[in-house]
Amino acid sequence: MEIIYIHDISTDENIKYLDAIMNITREVFWKENDSIGIRCSHILLQEVHKKDAKKVFLVQEENRIIGFLLFSTLIEFTGYIHWMAIEENHRNKRLGTMLLDKIEAKAKIENISNILLITQDTGFYEKSGYEKVKETYRNKIICDIERSEWLMIKNTYN
């Protein structure tokens, strides 16, 4: 098992990883409705092409991508986790925790003191030291369902 850091996923050299990332996204987040999975994968692709949403940690096993974390710097001293996913058959192996550890270490090097994210899975992130800030709602236009999520934050210097 290897974790690879890619500073800019949108370069010609690294674009080869996008198919694997989008396939994991469809499998993990939207397996119950393929049209939703395709649409949300397009949203992921758009985020990858934004100026700063290009930092990616990949989990690779036997030359196959099995998980990823997409991260950007929002404003000075604040980072944002856009997406994190691990293939279902590779869960409960501490891979998500390893990805968070990697991005938090990278954030410290880049003087990012706070990391934000929005999630439904608050328990996993709370175990990793993230705190709930505010309840928010996913817009139905994006993924056909309205659901409650939480804005969460972690101070990387604690």
C-alpha positions in Angstrom: 0.0 0.0 0.0 1.4 3.4 -1.0 0.2 7.0 -0.6 1.2 9.3 -3.5 1.0 13.1 -3.4 0.2 14.9 -6.6 0.5 18.7 -6.4 -1.5 19.3 -9.6 -3.8 16.6 -10.8 -4.8 18.5 -13.9 -1.4 18.3 -15.7 -1.0 16.1 -18.8 1.3 13.8 -16.8 -1.2 13.3 -13.9 -4.6 13.4 -15.8 -4.4 9.6 -16.1 -5.5 9.3 -12.4 -8.8 11.1 -13.0 -10.7 8.1 -14.3 -9.9 6.1 -11.2 -10.8 9.0 -9.0 -14.2 9.4 -10.8 -14.9 5.7 -10.6 -14.3 5.6 -6.9 -16.5 8.7 -6.5 -19.4 7.0 -8.3 -19.0 3.7 -6.4 -18.7 5.3 -2.9 -21.2 8.2 -3.1 -23.8 7.5 -5.6 -24.1 3.8 -6.2 -27.9 3.8 -5.9 -28.5 6.0 -8.9 -26.0 6.0 -11.8 -27.3 9.3 -13.4 -26.6 11.0 -10.1 -23.1 9.4 -10.0 -22.3 10.6 -13.4 -23.5 14.2 -12.7 -21.6 14.3 -9.4 -18.4 12.9 -11.1 -18.7 15.9 -13.5 -18.9 18.2 -10.5 -15.7 16.6 -9.1 -14.0 17.0 -12.5 -15.0 20.7 -12.5 -13.5 21.1 -9.0 -10.2 19.5 -10.2 -9.9 22.2 -12.9 -10.4 25.1 -10.4 -7.2 27.0 -9.8 -6.3 25.6 -6.3 -8.4 22.4 -6.1 -5.7 20.2 -7.6 -3.8 18.7 -4.6 -4.5 15.0 -4.3 -3.3 12.2 -2.2 -3.9 8.8 -3.8 -3.9 5.4 -2.1 -2.4 2.9 -4.5 -2.3 -0.9 -4.1 -0.6 -3.1 -6.7 -0.6 -0.2 -9.2 -4.4 0.4 -8.7 -5.9 3.5 -7.2 -8.2 2.5 -4.3 -8.8 5.8 -2.6 -8.1 9.6 -2.8 -8.4 12.9 -1.0 -8.8 16.1 -3.0 -7.7 19.3 -1.2 -7.2 23.0 -1.8 -6.2 26.2 -0.1 -9.3 28.4 0.3 -7.8 31.5 1.8 -4.6 32.2 3.6 -4.1 29.7 6.5 -7.3 27.7 5.6 -7.6 24.5 3.6 -10.6 22.6 2.4 -11.1 18.9 1.8 -13.4 18.7 -1.3 -13.6 14.9 -1.5 -12.3 11.8 0.2 -13.2 8.3 -0.7 -11.9 4.7 -0.3 -13.3 1.8 -2.3 -15.8 -0.1 -0.2 -13.8 -3.4 0.0 -10.7 -1.5 1.3 -12.5 0.3 4.2 -11.8 -0.3 7.9 -8.0 -0.5 7.2 -7.3 3.0 8.5 -6.7 4.3 5.0 -9.0 7.3 5.5 -7.1 8.1 8.7 -3.8 7.8 6.9 -5.0 10.2 4.2 -6.1 12.8 6.8 -2.7 12.4 8.6 -1.0 13.1 5.3 -3.0 16.2 4.4 -2.7 17.6 7.9 1.1 17.2 7.8 1.1 18.9 4.4 -1.1 21.7 5.7 1.4 22.4 8.5 4.3 22.6 6.1 2.2 25.1 4.0 1.3 27.1 7.1 -2.4 26.1 6.9 -3.7 26.2 10.4 -7.3 25.2 9.8 -8.9 22.5 7.6 -12.6 22.6 6.7 -14.8 20.0 5.2 -18.5 19.3 4.7 -19.8 15.8 5.5 -22.6 13.6 6.6 -20.1 11.2 8.3 -19.3 13.3 11.3 -18.3 10.3 13.5 -15.2 9.4 11.4 -14.0 13.0 11.4 -14.7 13.6 15.1 -12.5 10.6 15.9 -9.8 12.4 13.9 -10.2 15.6 15.9 -12.5 17.6 13.6 -15.3 19.6 15.3 -18.8 20.4 14.1 -19.2 24.1 13.3 -22.6 24.4 11.6 -25.3 22.2 10.1 -25.9 22.8 6.4 -28.0 21.3 3.7 -27.0 19.8 0.3 -29.0 21.4 -2.5 -31.4 19.1 -4.4 -30.2 20.6 -7.7 -26.7 19.1 -7.2 -27.6 15.5 -6.4 -31.4 15.1 -6.5 -31.8 14.7 -2.8 -31.8 17.2 0.0 -29.8 16.1 3.0 -28.3 17.4 6.2 -24.5 17.8 6.4 -22.1 19.4 8.7 -19.4 22.0 8.2 -16.4 20.7 10.3 -13.0 22.2 11.2 -9.7 21.1 12.6 -6.9 23.2 13.8 -3.7 21.6 12.5 -1.6 23.1 15.3 -3.5 21.5 18.2 
